[in-house]
């Protein structure tokens, strides 16, 4: 028989450690609205993953006067210390930590359900922040393999654990508004780059030596900041006792929806059901198409419209100032997309509480197909304003897909192990994060090699992405309720809950838990995450102003 540490501690009469799940069970004075800011504190930090592009160019100019490593293969560059890394080589860091995000979420999702959000969030802080510190050391030593080990591997593990840490907890705190709850947290992941990227740019300038940007110091300083901020969020988590319900909520509105189950499916069975794989395809197709637009938004905008952005003929030879103006407009589009990526998560996830998850994804795919297919025509007609609006809506649905899927999983598989099931599903993101950019780059290059004009090379790509959305639509329409045989029995459910080390007396008093007021603590908690987020929104809007 395996003896867990908490059981040993209990037999000796010692209290469980500060990271133990039983230390996080909410008391009567707790308010559930203190949980979303704890989740946001973690997701706003790991969301810097989307802002890592600010490092690519500076990382390719770290050795003064040295030649580029472009004559070396990728693996040779990992250990090269006397030449400047190429931009394509360092950009693989993004693919690495996105791949590790899905892998680590799948591996440790089940552990998280038993360990609780405090321990998981703290470990995520050490991995993500510590990974940036290790990556900074790698940059200072000019060893790319160490940067990949720190930012890519260790940081990617932190991303995966940190991403799924709040999901199960939020869904259990907000059974009445599952989409709103997960939308709050995952909105932070979309908005993390709006805060982190400007900070990184400012720090690189602050720590610069001549023309060499201070990449190493920036990574290490940001790593320490993220460890502290994420740890604060982790220690702010509380979990509801089994059987807890919001005041006045009975669940009556969900009983008529066959897609919302009141039962629970174990992780070991969930991933073997057709429903899991249909949702896997749904997420993978939505993410692949969205990443395709995100990856090519800036160059596509510049190459499709070019001089027409300045009211000039496409054949006009542009001056350096005019080219800079076009680049600034493209940068404004990127800032606007970051904003829609973030706000779309809370908007669409909240909307799904009213129209249903399946219907929400139907909207994503049908509207997405129309918009993707319209972009080439809008480009040919020179309708830059309408083009920007269409791309913004597309990216809002890309972010909305991430925020809605945890609630979709809770509807289909129940809430008991939704965090672990969500972790397994995120392997779809790992696949999309690698396949999407590769597919886009390959199609674009093939058309350039075939002599297609630059302003037309995106047409076929966009039609391919629309076809992927059609596949996602079909998969979504095939989602049905899970068969009764897959549900956990009462005995299995009781055993699963026993692994969370929750005393029976706590569950018995669940109706008395978390009935406290919002108070000054709530105001401070929301201000600590809300003010930085609003600053990020202001910065994104300031960049977007270049479009107008």
Secondary structure as the mmCIF struct_conf table of DSSP 4:
data_model
#
loop_
_struct_conf.conf_type_id
_struct_conf.id
_struct_conf.beg_label_comp_id
_struct_conf.beg_label_asym_id
_struct_conf.beg_label_seq_id
_struct_conf.end_label_comp_id
_struct_conf.end_label_asym_id
_struct_conf.end_label_seq_id
HELX_RH_AL_P HELX_RH_AL_P1 UNK A 5 UNK A 11
TURN_TY1_P TURN_TY1_P1 UNK A 12 UNK A 13
HELX_LH_PP_P HELX_LH_PP_P1 UNK A 14 UNK A 17
TURN_TY1_P TURN_TY1_P2 UNK A 18 UNK A 19
BEND BEND1 UNK A 20 UNK A 20
HELX_RH_3T_P HELX_RH_3T_P1 UNK A 21 UNK A 24
STRN STRN1 UNK A 25 UNK A 25
TURN_TY1_P TURN_TY1_P3 UNK A 28 UNK A 29
HELX_RH_3T_P HELX_RH_3T_P2 UNK A 32 UNK A 34
HELX_RH_AL_P HELX_RH_AL_P2 UNK A 35 UNK A 46
HELX_RH_3T_P HELX_RH_3T_P3 UNK A 47 UNK A 51
TURN_TY1_P TURN_TY1_P4 UNK A 52 UNK A 52
HELX_RH_AL_P HELX_RH_AL_P3 UNK A 53 UNK A 59
TURN_TY1_P TURN_TY1_P5 UNK A 60 UNK A 60
BEND BEND2 UNK A 61 UNK A 61
BEND BEND3 UNK A 63 UNK A 63
TURN_TY1_P TURN_TY1_P6 UNK A 64 UNK A 65
HELX_LH_PP_P HELX_LH_PP_P2 UNK A 66 UNK A 67
STRN STRN2 UNK A 68 UNK A 68
HELX_RH_3T_P HELX_RH_3T_P4 UNK A 69 UNK A 71
BEND BEND4 UNK A 72 UNK A 72
HELX_RH_AL_P HELX_RH_AL_P4 UNK A 74 UNK A 77
TURN_TY1_P TURN_TY1_P7 UNK A 78 UNK A 79
BEND BEND5 UNK A 82 UNK A 83
STRN STRN3 UNK A 84 UNK A 84
HELX_LH_PP_P HELX_LH_PP_P3 UNK A 85 UNK A 86
HELX_RH_AL_P HELX_RH_AL_P5 UNK A 87 UNK A 115
HELX_RH_AL_P HELX_RH_AL_P6 UNK A 117 UNK A 141
TURN_TY1_P TURN_TY1_P8 UNK A 142 UNK A 142
HELX_RH_AL_P HELX_RH_AL_P7 UNK A 144 UNK A 147
HELX_RH_PI_P HELX_RH_PI_P1 UNK A 148 UNK A 154
HELX_RH_AL_P HELX_RH_AL_P8 UNK A 155 UNK A 173
TURN_TY1_P TURN_TY1_P9 UNK A 175 UNK A 176
HELX_RH_AL_P HELX_RH_AL_P9 UNK A 178 UNK A 206
TURN_TY1_P TURN_TY1_P10 UNK A 207 UNK A 207
STRN STRN4 UNK A 209 UNK A 209
TURN_TY1_P TURN_TY1_P11 UNK A 210 UNK A 211
STRN STRN5 UNK A 212 UNK A 212
HELX_RH_AL_P HELX_RH_AL_P10 UNK A 215 UNK A 236
STRN STRN6 UNK A 239 UNK A 239
HELX_LH_PP_P HELX_LH_PP_P4 UNK A 240 UNK A 241
TURN_TY1_P TURN_TY1_P12 UNK A 242 UNK A 243
TURN_TY1_P TURN_TY1_P13 UNK A 247 UNK A 248
HELX_RH_AL_P HELX_RH_AL_P11 UNK A 252 UNK A 255
TURN_TY1_P TURN_TY1_P14 UNK A 256 UNK A 256
TURN_TY1_P TURN_TY1_P15 UNK A 258 UNK A 259
BEND BEND6 UNK A 260 UNK A 260
BEND BEND7 UNK A 262 UNK A 263
STRN STRN7 UNK A 265 UNK A 265
HELX_RH_AL_P HELX_RH_AL_P12 UNK A 267 UNK A 270
TURN_TY1_P TURN_TY1_P16 UNK A 271 UNK A 272
BEND BEND8 UNK A 273 UNK A 273
HELX_RH_AL_P HELX_RH_AL_P13 UNK A 274 UNK A 305
HELX_RH_3T_P HELX_RH_3T_P5 UNK A 306 UNK A 310
TURN_TY1_P TURN_TY1_P17 UNK A 311 UNK A 311
TURN_TY1_P TURN_TY1_P18 UNK A 314 UNK A 315
HELX_LH_PP_P HELX_LH_PP_P5 UNK A 316 UNK A 319
HELX_RH_AL_P HELX_RH_AL_P14 UNK A 320 UNK A 355
HELX_RH_AL_P HELX_RH_AL_P15 UNK A 357 UNK A 381
TURN_TY1_P TURN_TY1_P19 UNK A 382 UNK A 382
HELX_RH_AL_P HELX_RH_AL_P16 UNK A 384 UNK A 413
BEND BEND9 UNK A 415 UNK A 415
TURN_TY1_P TURN_TY1_P20 UNK A 416 UNK A 417
HELX_RH_AL_P HELX_RH_AL_P17 UNK A 418 UNK A 425
TURN_TY1_P TURN_TY1_P21 UNK A 426 UNK A 426
HELX_RH_AL_P HELX_RH_AL_P18 UNK A 427 UNK A 449
TURN_TY1_P TURN_TY1_P22 UNK A 450 UNK A 451
HELX_RH_3T_P HELX_RH_3T_P6 UNK A 454 UNK A 456
HELX_RH_AL_P HELX_RH_AL_P19 UNK A 457 UNK A 477
TURN_TY1_P TURN_TY1_P23 UNK A 478 UNK A 478
HELX_LH_PP_P HELX_LH_PP_P6 UNK A 481 UNK A 483
HELX_RH_3T_P HELX_RH_3T_P7 UNK A 484 UNK A 486
STRN STRN8 UNK A 487 UNK A 487
HELX_LH_PP_P HELX_LH_PP_P7 UNK A 488 UNK A 489
HELX_RH_AL_P HELX_RH_AL_P20 UNK A 490 UNK A 498
TURN_TY1_P TURN_TY1_P24 UNK A 499 UNK A 501
HELX_RH_AL_P HELX_RH_AL_P21 UNK A 504 UNK A 508
TURN_TY1_P TURN_TY1_P25 UNK A 509 UNK A 509
HELX_RH_3T_P HELX_RH_3T_P8 UNK A 510 UNK A 512
BEND BEND10 UNK A 513 UNK A 514
HELX_RH_AL_P HELX_RH_AL_P22 UNK A 519 UNK A 544
HELX_RH_3T_P HELX_RH_3T_P9 UNK A 545 UNK A 547
#
